[in-house]
Amino acid sequence: MRASDLAAKVGIPLRHLGRIETRVNPIPASILGPLCEHLDTVGEKIAPFASKAFRKAGNATDPKQRNPFAGPLSDSLRELKIDTDMSSWGLKLWLRDKESFYFLPVDGVTKERLWSVLQQRPNDIGIITFNSGRYKIALNTHRLLCWQFLYEAPMIKP
Amino acid sequence: MIKDEGEGLAIWFADRPEPLLFDVEADSETLVVDNDSEDTNLQTFFEFLEIDPELSKDSGFDRVSFIDIDGERFFCRISDISMIRVPLADVTPELNDWELTECDASDLEAEDKEQRIVFEESPSEDEPPIPLPKAN
């Protein structure tokens, strides 16, 4: 199957599939099921580093323990840097001395990291780097005037 | 204003409204210990950016540099940088290889047009200005 066909079937941009396959971006838990279905495989094969978590969830009798978006499975997957956030996040920011604002789509794992840095100690950091869409960004937190984390904003594709 | 066509390296400096744009060659090797060279140009640039600001002040490394498309080194001070943007594939050789081997260039181009991402937008001119309080 061509990469473009797989991306279309799973419902993500082609470049996003590339970032997932090369482990540049975390795998969104929301596409694990469709990926398994279209590649005719199981989650352990796509994310072997999470095989223990999948096996534990597979053996659980309570359906809540098999939910990748909440509860113990979600916690385990998040620790393994699998994106269990169902929202599409974007960082909207204003820089000092600039008229425009900037709008940077980010995945759930990156959003958590940026949240903890920007909300807790923006003055200590200096330059922070992260992936946004098809770009790598380096942001000087000392030059950051203000910011917002937007969820489910239109046109955001991490 | 929407700008998302940006290729190459864009640097927004403090006190300059528009970014400076540079043509750079994509890295061809993954950066590991002791292999920094022109092949890992952008990865080395980003690695130096992330050095602790206090450490960089103490050690005198308050500047960073990269090599542009002409093979010439460009220097700037870290503290003057507001933001930098570079295509991920240029700074991630394995992703660049994946795009070259697994994708048709036309597919990627078509997708870039379709998946237009708002990167920069000016505040709307239609919005009325906020009224100032009247002086008594």
Interface residues (C-beta under 8 A of the other chain):
Chain A: R2 A3 S4 P13 L14 R15 G18 R19 E21 T22 V24 L95 R96 D97 K98 E99 S100 F101 Y102 F103 L104 P105 G126 I127 I128 T129 N131 G133 R134 Y135 K136 I137 A138 L139 N140 H142 R143 M155 I156 K157
Chain B: M1 G6 W12 A14 D15 R16 P17 F46 L49 E50 D52 P53 I78 S79 I81 S82 M83 I84 R85 V86 P87 L88 A89 V91 T92 E94 L95 W98 E99 E102 C103 D104 D107 L108 E111 D112 Q115 R116 I117 V118 F119 E120 E121 S122 P123
